[in-house]
Amino acid sequence: CSAAVTMYRERGLLVEGNSAFKCFICVADPEWASYTLGVFVCLSCSGLHRNIAQISKVKSIVLDPWSSSEVEFMDSVGNNTAKAKYEQIVPAFYYKPTHRDCMLLREQWIRAKYERKEFMCVEKQEPYSAGYREGFLWKRGRDNGQYLSRKFILSEREGVLKYFNKHDAREPKAIMKINTVNATFQPTKIGTANGLQITYLKDNSTRNIFVYHEDGKEMVDWFNAIRAARFHYLQVAFPGASIADLSPKLTRNYIKEGYMEKTGPKHTEGFKKRWFTMDDRRLMYFKDPMDAYARGEVFIGSKENSYSVLPGLPPNIQGYHWQFGITIVTPDRKFLFTCETEGDQQDWIAALQSVIDRPMLPQEYAVEAYFKRKP
């Protein structure tokens, strides 16, 4: 055991749940430390620190030798002191990544803190705090899947995000109202580390846009600019809400995504494989994960309103290939799905149940009513 570990144990830092001894970036359990910044980091984030070697140099707190001066420096700084220095003025809307987030968000969070020192000087936050942002992103074509450069403009004053098909076009190709916009990084789905999926509602149906930029900072700045616009919109829409209430509503990751098989409303059609996305109370299905529009959407209400999810399928159902069934019961009908593995079935049931167990908000009743009116 290294001298560092011995010292930390003696001083009570190596205690489970001690916030001073968690990864300074993503709050995972630390195994490494930056001996030039004085902070503890996990194995994954230690690799990101190596990308800014001119600022941060890391060592294993267990395997590497530590000098007494390095140990004393770590003791004199530590995560809490470093946080007070490098996170002095983090905007309320700025996304702080955890160990569950993609590499891009964590790397840019590290660079923003230590390399660019964005949270020690308000002027450095202008790219995402100004209320207006304009630039070019690579956008995936709806029909051919080809990525082409498109001009995007985000305007808090107008309350919209819009893009133009031609650089000199006067009229936008699409106008997305900030109150329905969501953004989530999807590196695996899009096939690039900087891939962002933007969704918005068009005629109360979900529309997907897939974009990326070669510069990781550019993409994260766009992401946080969208969050800033959403934050300021929600502050006006819900004047009594606290920052803690608003923060989870700025952007959201999907509860679950993956393939299932589905049948039609009469339960007599053959089951077809589709890509499903659980976005809050909307369960959407697509023929392809990168489709612009969902083939269909199912509203998932709460148990108090007669929604439930059950393992298995009703008797006498035929035409399915995968063996692990799921039945979603709504006040109007049953929706039938099958999963390839029992693990997938259990994961989907858990995801659906987490939504059903949550009481519906007043505004969600209006969404439910719209779904009931759809043909």
C-alpha positions as CSV (number, residue, x, y, z in Angstrom):
1,C,0.0,0.0,0.0
2,S,1.4,3.4,-1.0
3,A,2.3,6.2,1.4
4,A,-0.6,8.2,-0.1
5,V,-3.1,5.5,0.8
6,T,-1.7,5.2,4.3
7,M,-1.9,8.9,4.9
8,Y,-5.5,9.2,3.5
9,R,-6.7,6.3,5.7
10,E,-5.1,7.9,8.8
11,R,-6.8,11.2,8.1
12,G,-10.2,9.6,7.5
13,L,-10.4,10.4,3.8
14,L,-10.7,6.8,2.6
15,V,-14.2,6.4,4.0
16,E,-17.1,5.4,1.7
17,G,-19.5,8.3,1.1
18,N,-16.9,11.0,1.9
19,S,-17.5,13.6,-0.8
20,A,-13.9,14.8,-0.5
21,F,-12.7,11.3,-1.6
22,K,-14.8,10.9,-4.8
23,C,-13.8,11.5,-8.3
24,F,-13.7,15.3,-8.7
25,I,-15.2,14.9,-12.2
26,C,-17.9,12.3,-12.1
27,V,-18.2,11.4,-8.4
28,A,-17.3,7.7,-9.0
29,D,-14.9,6.0,-6.6
30,P,-11.3,7.3,-7.2
31,E,-8.3,5.2,-7.8
32,W,-6.1,8.0,-9.2
33,A,-5.1,11.6,-8.3
34,S,-3.8,14.6,-10.1
35,Y,-0.7,15.6,-8.1
36,T,-0.5,19.0,-9.9
37,L,-4.1,20.0,-9.3
38,G,-4.6,18.2,-6.0
39,V,-7.7,16.4,-6.9
40,F,-8.8,12.7,-6.8
41,V,-10.2,11.1,-10.0
42,C,-11.4,7.7,-11.1
43,L,-9.6,5.5,-13.6
44,S,-11.7,6.6,-16.5
45,C,-11.3,10.4,-15.8
46,S,-7.6,9.9,-15.2
47,G,-7.3,9.1,-18.9
48,L,-9.0,12.4,-19.7
49,H,-6.6,14.3,-17.4
50,R,-3.7,12.9,-19.5
51,N,-5.2,14.8,-22.5
52,I,-4.2,18.1,-20.6
53,A,-0.8,16.9,-19.5
54,Q,0.5,20.4,-19.5
55,I,-1.9,21.2,-16.6
56,S,-2.6,17.9,-14.9
57,K,-0.3,15.0,-14.1
58,V,-1.9,11.8,-12.6
59,K,-0.7,8.9,-10.5
60,S,-2.4,5.8,-9.1
61,I,-3.0,6.3,-5.4
62,V,-2.3,2.6,-4.8
63,L,0.3,1.5,-7.3
64,D,2.6,4.5,-7.9
65,P,5.2,5.9,-5.5
66,W,4.5,9.2,-3.9
67,S,6.9,11.7,-2.4
68,S,6.1,13.3,0.9
69,S,5.8,16.7,-0.7
70,E,3.2,15.3,-3.2
71,V,1.2,13.8,-0.4
72,E,1.3,17.0,1.6
73,F,0.2,18.9,-1.5
74,M,-2.8,16.6,-2.0
75,D,-3.7,17.0,1.7
76,S,-3.5,20.8,1.5
77,V,-5.7,21.0,-1.6
78,G,-8.2,18.1,-2.1
79,N,-11.5,18.1,-4.0
80,N,-13.4,20.6,-1.8
81,T,-10.7,23.3,-2.0
82,A,-10.3,22.7,-5.8
83,K,-14.0,22.9,-6.3
84,A,-14.1,26.3,-4.5
85,K,-11.4,27.5,-6.9
86,Y,-12.3,26.0,-10.3
87,E,-16.1,26.0,-9.9
88,Q,-16.6,29.5,-8.5
89,I,-19.3,30.6,-11.0
90,V,-20.8,27.5,-12.8
91,P,-24.1,28.7,-14.4
92,A,-27.2,27.0,-13.0
93,F,-28.0,25.6,-16.4
94,Y,-24.5,24.2,-17.2
95,Y,-24.5,20.4,-17.4
96,K,-22.2,18.7,-14.9
97,P,-21.5,15.2,-16.1
98,T,-21.4,12.0,-14.1
99,H,-19.7,8.7,-14.7
100,R,-22.7,7.6,-16.7
101,D,-22.2,10.4,-19.3
102,C,-20.4,10.1,-22.6
103,M,-16.6,10.8,-22.8
104,L,-17.1,14.1,-24.7
105,L,-19.1,15.7,-21.9
106,R,-16.6,14.6,-19.2
107,E,-13.6,15.7,-21.3
108,Q,-15.0,19.1,-22.0
109,W,-16.0,19.6,-18.4
110,I,-12.4,18.9,-17.4
111,R,-11.1,21.3,-20.1
112,A,-13.6,24.0,-19.2
113,K,-12.5,23.9,-15.6
114,Y,-8.7,23.5,-15.8
115,E,-7.6,24.5,-19.3
116,R,-10.0,27.3,-20.1
117,K,-11.0,28.3,-16.6
118,E,-14.5,29.1,-17.7
119,F,-16.0,29.1,-14.2
120,M,-13.5,31.6,-12.8
121,C,-14.4,34.3,-15.3
122,V,-18.0,35.1,-16.6
123,E,-16.7,36.5,-19.8
124,K,-15.5,33.1,-20.9
125,Q,-19.0,31.7,-20.7
126,E,-20.3,33.9,-23.5
127,P,-20.5,31.1,-26.1
128,Y,-23.4,29.5,-24.3
129,S,-24.7,32.3,-22.0
130,A,-25.3,35.1,-24.5
131,G,-28.8,34.1,-25.4
132,Y,-28.0,33.9,-29.1
133,R,-25.8,31.4,-30.9
134,E,-25.1,31.0,-34.6
135,G,-22.9,28.5,-36.4
136,F,-22.7,25.5,-38.8
137,L,-23.2,21.9,-37.9
138,W,-23.2,18.7,-39.9
139,K,-26.8,17.6,-40.1
140,R,-28.0,14.2,-41.3
141,G,-30.4,14.2,-44.2
142,R,-33.8,12.9,-43.4
143,D,-34.1,10.7,-46.5
144,N,-30.6,9.8,-47.7
145,G,-28.7,9.8,-44.4
146,Q,-26.0,12.1,-45.9
147,Y,-24.5,14.7,-43.5
148,L,-24.4,18.2,-45.0
149,S,-23.3,21.5,-43.4
150,R,-26.3,23.5,-42.2
151,K,-26.6,26.9,-40.5
152,F,-28.2,26.8,-37.1
153,I,-29.4,29.8,-35.1
154,L,-30.5,29.7,-31.4
155,S,-32.4,32.8,-30.2
156,E,-33.7,33.1,-26.7
157,R,-35.5,36.3,-27.6
158,E,-37.5,34.5,-30.3
159,G,-37.7,31.3,-28.2
160,V,-36.6,29.1,-31.1
161,L,-33.8,27.0,-32.6
162,K,-33.8,27.0,-36.4
163,Y,-31.7,25.8,-39.2
164,F,-31.3,26.7,-42.9
165,N,-30.8,24.3,-45.8
166,K,-28.7,26.9,-47.7
167,H,-26.1,29.2,-46.2
168,D,-27.6,32.3,-47.8
169,A,-31.3,31.2,-47.3
170,R,-33.6,33.8,-45.8
171,E,-36.2,31.4,-44.6
172,P,-35.4,28.5,-42.2
173,K,-36.0,24.9,-43.2
174,A,-37.3,24.2,-39.7
175,I,-38.3,26.2,-36.6
176,M,-38.1,24.4,-33.3
177,K,-39.8,26.1,-30.3
178,I,-37.5,26.1,-27.2
179,N,-40.4,24.8,-25.0
180,T,-40.4,21.4,-26.8
181,V,-36.7,21.1,-27.7
182,N,-34.5,18.4,-26.1
183,A,-30.9,17.5,-26.8
184,T,-29.0,14.4,-25.8
185,F,-25.5,13.1,-26.9
186,Q,-25.8,9.8,-28.8
187,P,-22.2,8.9,-29.9
188,T,-22.9,5.2,-30.4
189,K,-26.1,5.7,-32.4
190,I,-24.8,8.5,-34.6
191,G,-21.3,6.9,-35.0
192,T,-19.2,9.9,-33.9
193,A,-18.1,10.9,-30.4
194,N,-19.5,14.4,-31.0
195,G,-23.0,13.3,-32.1
196,L,-26.0,15.1,-30.7
197,Q,-29.6,14.1,-31.1
198,I,-32.0,17.1,-31.1
199,T,-35.8,16.4,-30.8
200,Y,-38.7,18.7,-30.9
201,L,-42.5,18.4,-31.3
202,K,-44.1,19.1,-34.7
203,D,-47.9,18.8,-34.6
204,N,-47.4,17.1,-31.2
205,S,-45.3,14.3,-32.8
206,T,-41.6,13.9,-32.1
207,R,-39.1,14.9,-34.8
208,N,-35.5,13.8,-34.6
209,I,-32.5,15.8,-35.9
210,F,-28.9,14.3,-35.8
211,V,-26.0,16.7,-35.9
212,Y,-22.3,16.8,-35.0
213,H,-19.2,19.0,-35.3
214,E,-15.6,18.1,-35.5
215,D,-14.8,20.3,-32.5
216,G,-16.0,18.8,-29.2
217,K,-16.1,22.2,-27.5
218,E,-18.4,23.5,-30.2
219,M,-20.9,20.7,-29.7
220,V,-20.9,21.0,-25.9
221,D,-21.3,24.8,-26.2
222,W,-24.4,24.2,-28.4
223,F,-25.7,21.7,-25.9
224,N,-25.3,24.1,-23.0
225,A,-26.7,27.0,-25.0
226,I,-29.8,25.0,-25.6
227,R,-30.0,24.3,-21.8
228,A,-29.5,28.0,-21.1
229,A,-32.4,28.9,-23.4
230,R,-34.6,26.2,-21.9
231,F,-33.7,27.4,-18.4
232,H,-34.6,31.0,-19.0
233,Y,-37.9,30.0,-20.7
234,L,-38.8,27.8,-17.8
235,Q,-38.0,30.5,-15.3
236,V,-40.6,32.7,-17.0
237,A,-43.1,29.8,-17.4
238,F,-42.8,28.7,-13.8
239,P,-41.8,31.8,-11.8
240,G,-42.1,30.1,-8.4
241,A,-39.9,27.1,-9.3
242,S,-36.5,26.6,-7.7
243,I,-33.3,25.9,-9.7
244,A,-33.4,22.3,-8.3
245,D,-36.9,21.9,-9.8
246,L,-36.0,23.3,-13.2
247,S,-32.6,21.7,-13.7
248,P,-33.9,18.2,-14.5
249,K,-36.3,19.7,-17.2
250,L,-33.6,21.4,-19.2
251,T,-32.5,18.4,-21.2
252,R,-33.1,14.7,-20.6
253,N,-31.5,11.4,-21.6
254,Y,-33.9,8.7,-22.8
255,I,-35.1,6.3,-20.1
256,K,-34.4,3.3,-22.4
257,E,-33.8,2.5,-26.1
258,G,-33.5,-0.8,-28.0
259,Y,-35.2,-3.3,-30.3
260,M,-38.5,-5.0,-29.6
261,E,-41.1,-6.7,-31.8
262,K,-44.6,-5.3,-31.9
263,T,-48.0,-6.2,-33.4
264,G,-50.9,-4.0,-34.5
265,P,-54.0,-2.9,-32.5
266,K,-56.0,-6.0,-33.5
267,H,-53.3,-8.3,-32.3
268,T,-53.7,-10.5,-35.4
269,E,-50.9,-9.0,-37.5
270,G,-47.4,-10.6,-37.5
271,F,-44.9,-9.1,-35.1
272,K,-42.3,-6.7,-36.6
273,K,-39.0,-5.7,-35.3
274,R,-38.8,-2.0,-34.4
275,W,-36.4,0.4,-32.6
276,F,-38.1,1.8,-29.4
277,T,-37.3,4.9,-27.5
278,M,-38.7,5.7,-24.1
279,D,-38.7,9.5,-23.7
280,D,-40.3,10.4,-20.5
281,R,-44.0,9.4,-21.0
282,R,-43.7,8.8,-24.8
283,L,-42.8,5.3,-26.0
284,M,-41.9,5.8,-29.6
285,Y,-41.1,3.2,-32.3
286,F,-39.1,3.6,-35.4
287,K,-38.2,1.3,-38.4
288,D,-34.6,2.5,-38.0
289,P,-32.9,4.1,-35.0
290,M,-31.9,7.1,-37.1
291,D,-35.4,7.8,-38.6
292,A,-36.5,11.4,-38.5
293,Y,-40.1,10.6,-37.4
294,A,-41.5,7.8,-35.2
295,R,-43.9,5.3,-36.9
296,G,-46.0,5.5,-33.8
297,E,-46.1,6.8,-30.2
298,V,-47.7,5.4,-27.1
299,F,-48.5,7.6,-24.1
300,I,-47.5,5.9,-20.8
301,G,-49.6,7.3,-17.9
302,S,-49.6,6.4,-14.2
303,K,-51.0,3.5,-12.2
304,E,-53.6,5.8,-10.7
305,N,-55.0,6.3,-14.2
306,S,-55.2,2.6,-15.0
307,Y,-51.9,2.1,-16.7
308,S,-49.9,-1.1,-16.0
309,V,-47.2,-3.3,-17.5
310,L,-47.2,-7.1,-17.3
311,P,-44.7,-9.8,-18.3
312,G,-45.9,-12.1,-21.1
313,L,-48.6,-12.0,-23.7
314,P,-52.4,-12.8,-23.6
315,P,-53.4,-16.3,-24.5
316,N,-53.7,-17.4,-28.2
317,I,-51.4,-14.6,-29.6
318,Q,-49.4,-15.8,-32.6
319,G,-46.9,-14.4,-35.1
320,Y,-44.0,-13.5,-32.8
321,H,-40.4,-14.6,-33.1
322,W,-38.9,-13.5,-29.8
323,Q,-40.2,-15.3,-26.8
324,F,-40.2,-12.8,-23.9
325,G,-43.4,-10.9,-24.0
326,I,-44.6,-7.6,-22.5
327,T,-48.1,-6.3,-22.3
328,I,-48.8,-2.6,-21.7
329,V,-52.3,-2.0,-20.4
330,T,-53.8,1.5,-21.0
331,P,-57.4,2.7,-20.4
332,D,-58.2,2.2,-24.1
333,R,-56.3,-0.9,-25.2
334,K,-53.4,-3.3,-24.7
335,F,-50.1,-3.0,-26.5
336,L,-48.1,-6.2,-27.1
337,F,-44.3,-6.5,-27.5
338,T,-41.7,-9.2,-27.4
339,C,-38.0,-9.0,-26.5
340,E,-35.1,-11.1,-27.7
341,T,-33.8,-12.0,-24.2
342,E,-35.2,-12.3,-20.7
343,G,-32.8,-9.6,-19.6
344,D,-34.2,-7.2,-22.2
345,Q,-37.7,-8.0,-21.1
346,Q,-36.8,-7.2,-17.4
347,D,-35.1,-4.0,-18.3
348,W,-38.0,-2.7,-20.4
349,I,-40.5,-3.7,-17.7
350,A,-38.4,-1.9,-15.1
351,A,-38.2,1.3,-17.3
352,L,-41.9,1.3,-18.0
353,Q,-42.8,0.6,-14.4
354,S,-40.6,3.6,-13.2
355,V,-42.8,5.9,-15.4
356,I,-46.1,4.2,-14.4
357,D,-45.2,4.6,-10.7
358,R,-44.8,8.3,-11.1
359,P,-48.0,10.4,-10.6
360,M,-49.0,12.4,-13.7
361,L,-48.4,16.2,-13.7
362,P,-51.3,18.5,-14.6
363,Q,-49.8,19.4,-18.0
364,E,-49.4,15.6,-18.8
365,Y,-53.1,15.2,-18.8
366,A,-53.3,17.5,-21.9
367,V,-50.7,15.3,-23.6
368,E,-52.7,12.1,-22.7
369,A,-55.9,13.7,-24.1
370,Y,-54.1,14.5,-27.4
371,F,-53.0,10.8,-27.7
372,K,-56.6,9.7,-27.1
373,R,-57.8,11.9,-30.0
374,K,-55.3,10.6,-32.5
375,P,-56.8,8.1,-35.0
